[in-house]
């Protein structure tokens, strides 16, 4: 039976103490990236989109949010808020 990514990481880290110092280690970053890739792939699969379609959707969404923030800042400057 194949183990999950989480089970492999738990087994790999059983000897490591839990660190809460706020410092990110390389392994923490790698784990985060692997988890995000897994989540994004699952999201694309659930919508029956290709990974490229999902990535484009996410990038457009992020750009729309940034444009909305800039528009709000401009509105506040214009009206002296």
C-alpha angles and dihedrals in degrees: 000000000000117000122229124246090254093052091049092050092047090051091047093050102039090108095047121092118236109258121206098171093115090242114132117220125201091254090053091054092047091050091049093050092048091050092048093049089051092049094046092048090050091049091052092047093050090055091042090238126140116250088250092054091049092048091050090049092051093047092050090048092051091048091050091052091050092048091050091051092050092048090051091050091050091049091051092049092048093051096037097243 
